[in-house]
Amino acid sequence: MAQEFNAALERVLKRELSGCRGLIACEQLTAGASQETYRLRVEDASGEKLYALRRSPPALEPQSGVGTITLETEARLFRLTGAAGIPGPTVHYVLQADDGLGSGFIMDWLSGETLGQRIVRSEELENVRPKLARECGQILGRIHALDWESTPLAEELPRVSPPELVKETWATYRDLQVPVPMIDYCYRWLLDHAPEQWRTTLVHGDFRNGNLMVNPEGINAVLDWELAQIGDPVRDLGWLCVNSWRFGNDALAVGGFGRLEDLRTGYRETSGVDVSLDEIKYWQVFGSFWWAMATLQMAHAWRTGETPSLERPVIGRRSSEAQMDCVNLLIPGDFDLPDSAATIAEGTQLPMPAELLSGVATFLKDEVATQLPGRNGFLAKVAANSLGIAQRELQYGNSLATEEQSRLEVLLGRQDKLDALRWELVHRLREDMPLDTVGLADHLRQTVAGQLAIDQPRYPALH
């Protein structure tokens, strides 16, 4: 299969790239649920040149996911934004059906940093980091000013109002059939506070640290347009400020690398629009609400066998991170955490299950991951993280569940099993339970914080 694929790809490259003499190598870099990325080494008259191929394989069965547009439309967006001076790769060719390679496109290979943690911490980017928030604002201002109405994008991109977007996101969560009261609380708040008026522009939909390519001169590419749509442009600014994309540097609201005021200044410079802090906060709440849903959706796709992966169940556990961000934005306050200094073992029999898990997790992280190259080393760390979650579940899970059940019995005025009480609260929130009901905020805050202490105790929102 690899030989057939490379042969078909080489035919396309020779036909479509001026001066191309052949394909030297094709390296697959990512293999997501629906899309793949390859680095292509191509021979031409000047020697070697690098290109990138982004594609969905032919005859791929539909997968559960969050993407909404085709790769053909994404290529069109790259061409539109490139013509407007927005940094990104040049698209050289969009695959056709008779190429036998699936859907996708061939573009320039660009060099730069795309890993969010490195963008936040890399010494090489130290001098440019303070400038990135303003540059992000400037780029977003130019994106939101693009003329999409006179292009095929007017028919290809989904259009959605803020209330519709909130309802669609919540409906996806509802269909997962899991009771997560904080998501229902956020849904109610977002509908109650939805903007009455909004501008309608092209929206990137996933403009964040991790989808930007950065070098020591600044941003040299805006990537991953697969969530693009027509809607309220402030969504892009709020998403960039969501805590999940600060990569541990919670002090800097914009991607973990910049100040909110610099983002607003840059946006005002290119759009002429002064976006308020309240507008950005609304879309921050929506962003965390959406990510809380999306992570549960990924976990569901894993549980059903649709997307087998070591990473997906761990990503599903990240829902509590986004929920905690919503807590801090909407119902901040005090909460109690399990005693992390408490001994893993309870009783006299050794070794206890949590101790066994802790030992294996340490071995995977400190020994195996350091010996394995590339993705296998990364997956060893993911496995260690999974075992750490299981260890903390053994330590704290029962006591936290007992406390949650007691709070729910008081809040709802009846006794029942924990899962039934969770569903009862969800149903009341979906009906007419006032969001300021006495005890509701305290219960949600404590429940989410307890779950996050199991899932990711080092997440900044917990401290």
Rosetta blueprint (number, residue, H / E / L):
1 M L
2 A H
3 Q H
4 E H
5 F H
6 N H
7 A H
8 A H
9 L H
10 E H
11 R H
12 V H
13 L H
14 K H
15 R H
16 E H
17 L L
18 S L
19 G L
20 C L
21 R L
22 G E
23 L E
24 I E
25 A E
26 C E
27 E E
28 Q E
29 L E
30 T E
31 A E
32 G L
33 A L
34 S L
35 Q L
36 E E
37 T E
38 Y E
39 R E
40 L E
41 R E
42 V E
43 E E
44 D E
45 A L
46 S L
47 G E
48 E E
49 K E
50 L E
51 Y E
52 A E
53 L E
54 R E
55 R E
56 S E
57 P L
58 P L
59 A L
60 L L
61 E L
62 P L
63 Q L
64 S L
65 G L
66 V L
67 G L
68 T L
69 I L
70 T L
71 L H
72 E H
73 T H
74 E H
75 A H
76 R H
77 L H
78 F H
79 R H
80 L H
81 T H
82 G H
83 A H
84 A L
85 G L
86 I L
87 P L
88 G L
89 P L
90 T L
91 V E
92 H E
93 Y E
94 V E
95 L L
96 Q L
97 A H
98 D H
99 D H
100 G L
101 L L
102 G L
103 S E
104 G E
105 F E
106 I E
107 M E
108 D E
109 W L
110 L L
111 S L
112 G L
113 E E
114 T L
115 L L
116 G H
117 Q H
118 R H
119 I H
120 V H
121 R H
122 S L
123 E H
124 E H
125 L H
126 E L
127 N L
128 V L
129 R H
130 P H
131 K H
132 L H
133 A H
134 R H
135 E H
136 C H
137 G H
138 Q H
139 I H
140 L H
141 G H
142 R H
143 I H
144 H H
145 A L
146 L L
147 D L
148 W L
149 E L
150 S L
151 T L
152 P L
153 L H
154 A H
155 E H
156 E H
157 L L
158 P L
159 R E
160 V L
161 S L
162 P H
163 P H
164 E H
165 L H
166 V H
167 K H
168 E H
169 T H
170 W H
171 A H
172 T H
173 Y H
174 R H
175 D H
176 L L
177 Q L
178 V L
179 P L
180 V L
181 P H
182 M H
183 I H
184 D H
185 Y H
186 C H
187 Y H
188 R H
189 W H
190 L H
191 L H
192 D H
193 H L
194 A L
195 P L
196 E L
197 Q L
198 W L
199 R L
200 T L
201 T E
202 L E
203 V E
204 H L
205 G L
206 D L
207 F L
208 R L
209 N L
210 G L
211 N L
212 L E
213 M E
214 V E
215 N E
216 P L
217 E L
218 G E
219 I E
220 N E
221 A E
222 V E
223 L L
224 D L
225 W L
226 E L
227 L L
228 A L
229 Q E
230 I E
231 G E
232 D L
233 P L
234 V H
235 R H
236 D H
237 L H
238 G H
239 W H
240 L H
241 C L
242 V L
243 N H
244 S H
245 W H
246 R L
247 F L
248 G L
249 N L
250 D L
251 A L
252 L L
253 A L
254 V E
255 G L
256 G L
257 F L
258 G E
259 R L
260 L H
261 E H
262 D H
263 L H
264 R H
265 T H
266 G H
267 Y H
268 R H
269 E H
270 T H
271 S H
272 G L
273 V L
274 D L
275 V L
276 S L
277 L H
278 D H
279 E H
280 I H
281 K H
282 Y H
283 W H
284 Q H
285 V H
286 F H
287 G H
288 S H
289 F H
290 W H
291 W H
292 A H
293 M H
294 A H
295 T H
296 L H
297 Q H
298 M H
299 A H
300 H H
301 A H
302 W H
303 R H
304 T L
305 G L
306 E L
307 T L
308 P L
309 S L
310 L L
311 E L
312 R H
313 P H
314 V H
315 I H
316 G H
317 R L
318 R L
319 S H
320 S H
321 E H
322 A H
323 Q H
324 M H
325 D H
326 C H
327 V H
328 N H
329 L H
330 L H
331 I L
332 P L
333 G L
334 D L
335 F L
336 D L
337 L L
338 P L
339 D L
340 S L
341 A L
342 A L
343 T L
344 I L
345 A L
346 E L
347 G L
348 T L
349 Q L
350 L L
351 P L
352 M L
353 P H
354 A H
355 E H
356 L H
357 L H
358 S H
359 G H
360 V H
361 A H
362 T H
363 F H
364 L H
365 K H
366 D H
367 E H
368 V H
369 A H
370 T H
371 Q H
372 L L
373 P L
374 G H
375 R H
376 N H
377 G H
378 F H
379 L H
380 A H
381 K H
382 V H
383 A H
384 A H
385 N H
386 S H
387 L H
388 G H
389 I H
390 A H
391 Q H
392 R H
393 E H
394 L H
395 Q H
396 Y H
397 G H
398 N H
399 S H
400 L H
401 A H
402 T H
403 E H
404 E H
405 Q H
406 S H
407 R H
408 L H
409 E H
410 V H
411 L H
412 L H
413 G L
414 R L
415 Q L
416 D L
417 K L
418 L H
419 D H
420 A H
421 L H
422 R H
423 W H
424 E H
425 L H
426 V H
427 H H
428 R H
429 L H
430 R H
431 E L
432 D L
433 M L
434 P L
435 L L
436 D L
437 T L
438 V L
439 G L
440 L H
441 A H
442 D H
443 H H
444 L H
445 R H
446 Q H
447 T H
448 V H
449 A H
450 G H
451 Q H
452 L H
453 A H
454 I H
455 D H
456 Q L
457 P L
458 R L
459 Y L
460 P H
461 A H
462 L H
463 H L
